[in-house]
Amino acid sequence: MTGFSVTAPDGIGEVRPGDDLAALVARVCPDLTDGDVVVVASKIVSKSEGRVVAADDREAAVTAETVRVVATRERPGGPPLRIVENRLGLVMAAAGVDASNTPEGTVLLLPVDPDASARRLRAGLRDAFGVRVGVVVTDTAGRVWRDGLVDLAIGAAGLRVVADERGRRDSAGRELGMTVRAVADEIAAAADLVKGKVTGRPVAVVRGLRHLTTDDDGPGAKILPRLGEADLFSEGTAEAYARGLADGRAGR
């Protein structure tokens, strides 16, 4: 592979609960071919699945979606910033609860099962066009020790989610022992360069990565979050310091 292309079509329009997302994508992407990767923002997946809920207070919705608080920071003139693990095992600000581009008095929750959403969309596009495509469902998140936001994969189907290069050798002949690339996240970030909530283009098509698509649906993006013992940063710095201080005072 020496290159790939990413395009974001116009024309999706406002998505409403009960809309057939595969039909909407098929309408604006009529030339899908084998090996394409269709990237969709979780916002339109959530809307089509009826994940719009009434909420006078976004913070209450964040609390309801939270299973573990990682860090909390006060912010002048607004509610505290909360970095939490949500029901999907994703660690992000505000549990992924979104109050933008949704009617006043409502918030948008993430899909119940983004991998299942990706599988349904993939099946619908296969039925419509008879093609084998990959699908990535994305959401926007921050990153540890990096400023700015990027899109990452929260759901996937028909795609190698990671590329394990351990055991291969570099140009100097050294064996790689740690390199496992998050391919689905790389695709999500690349697609966000042309799609976005401001432009009204929530769908992108990535062409030229056929070697990363698969015949079956695959494990999905659920394998990407690093949790439990693998999570080396399970607390914010202030929270870890406070816990260590309390343990020290208690003689533990």
Secondary structure, DSSP 4 states (H G I P E B T S, - for coil): ----EEE--S------TT--HHHHHHHH-TT--TT-EEEEEHHHHHHHTT-EEE-S-HHHHHHHHEEEEEEEEEETTEEEEEEEEETTS-EEEGGG-B-SSS-TTEEEPPPS-HHHHHHHHHHHHHHHH----EEEEEEEEEETTEEEEEEEEEEEESB---EE-TT-B-TTSPBPSS-EE-HHHHHHHHHTTT-BTTTTB-EEEEES-GGGB-SS--S-GGG----GGG-TT-S-HHHHHHHHHHHHHTT-
